[in-house]
Amino acid sequence: MTRANRIKTQLESHFQPTRLEVIDESEAHHGHAGWREGGGTHIAVTIGADELKSLNRVAAHRAIYSALGQELSDGLHALRITIV
């Protein structure tokens, strides 16, 4: 399972989103800090979830980072979050 798929699964189980897109953007960062062969280092997430809408931006991002803590520990270098 790819990191993007794991992230999607984790976010679905934590937030039951009404909208969720997870895109591996690693190849666009080839040669930049944190990039590694095989991808999975730079991920973009667009998420809509009732739980997140009730939080301010910082709290919502913290909740997402908390849900993805293991991925961050395991080499996820950059996470771009858009809450809709």
Buried (B, 14 or more C-beta within 10 A) or exposed (E): EEBBEBBBEBBBEBBEBEEBBBBBBBEEBEEEEEBEEEBBBBBBBBBBBEEBEEBEEEEBBEBBEEBBEEBEEEEBBBBEBEBE
